[in-house]
Amino acid sequence: MGHEFEQTDTAEVDATPEELWDAIATGPGINSWFMGRNEVEGGTGGVIRGAFGGFQPEYGIREWDPLEKLVYGSDPAPDGRRVAYEFLIEGREGGSSVIRCVTSGFLPGDDWEDEFEAMVAGGAMFFRTLVEYVTHFAGRTAVPVTAFGPPVGDWDIAWAELGAALGLSARPAEGDRVRLELDGREPQEGVVYAVNSQTAGIRTADAMIRFLKGFHGPMVASHHVFTPGADAETEEKTWNGWLNRVFG
């Protein structure tokens, strides 16, 4: 068994092709909207390396056409697993652009449905975060933050607990205004920019904050902090404490 998949996301954004290319084809750019920490050796035949927790993927660059097209993907694993990403950029008059991302590949095994659901939800959130990044933070680079909370037993309760921690009466919904309170820091105001069944994303003046349903149980924080001088180790320690306080 197994499942071939292809997912396409498209958006028109108030950003130039140069700003989009920097976001998708440089390490600091990818760090500012995608998961974990990333390195790019550019050019056809180059490589993009990532690090998210213990997951360290490596993708070969198959097409490199600056300001227009970027294609990269993994080699097939022994069980046939593979994934590829194709980005297409089309500049428009007035400084706007259209960005399209096609994610395709193969998931092996008879239990591919759960992984596919998580991949679709996560992919939609990452793409929406790319749009938020080039719209609100273009030209700035972020410190990526990854933190893991305790195992979650009931996700309906966990999402409601997240809402309560943000000053809401229910699970976060798109457009909600929220308030973040971290130990030793001034409260931050923000807005929920996207939600789906497995994710919630919040934008503040200096951060994009995402909560993800971890595939193996915990609530995962995958954030991007644009505050000058932010330290990754300090941010991750702070958010680990916050997650354990809210979901422990």
LINQUI-V504007 format. One line per field, one symbol per residue. ss: DSSP state (H for helix, E for strand, C for the rest). phi: phi as a letter, one per 40 degrees, with the letter a starting at -180 (. if undefined). psi: psi as a letter, one per 40 degrees, with the letter a starting at -180 (. if undefined). A space follows every 10 residues. Layout:
BEGIN
ss=???
phi=???
psi=???
END
This chain:
BEGIN
ss=CCEEEEEEEE EEECCCHHHH HHHHHCHHHH HCCCCCEEEE ECCCCCEEEE EECCECCEEE EEEEECCCEE EEECCCCCCC CEEEEEEEEE ECHHHCEEEE EEEEEEECCC CHHHHHHHHH HHHHHHHHHH HHHHHHCCCC CCEEEEEEEE ECCCHHHHHH HHHHHCCCCC CCCCCCEEEE CCCCCCCEEE EEEEEECCEE EEEECCEEEE EEECCCCEEE EEEEECCCCC CHHHHHHHHH HHHHHHHC
phi=.hacbabbbb acbcacdccc cdcbbbdccc dcaccgbbbb bcgdgcabbb abgccbcbbc ccabbdgbab baaccccdcg caaabbbbbb cbcggcabbb bbbaiabcgc bccccccccc cccccccccd cccccbbdgb bbccbbabcc dbcbcccccc ccdcccgbca ddbdgccbbb bbdgbcdbca bccaaacbaa bbbbcbabbb bbcccbhccb bbbbbccdgc bdcccccccc ccccccbc
psi=aihhihhhhi ihigiidddd dddeeidddd dedaiaiiih hiiheaihhi hhbehgihhh hdhgghedhh hiiiihidee hiiihhhhhh iiieeiihhh hhhiahhiie fddddddddd dddddddddd dddddeehei iihihhihai ihdhdddddd ddddeefiea iiihehhihh hiheiiihii iheiiadeih hhhadfihhh hihhdfdihh hgihhehhei hddddddddd dddddde.
END
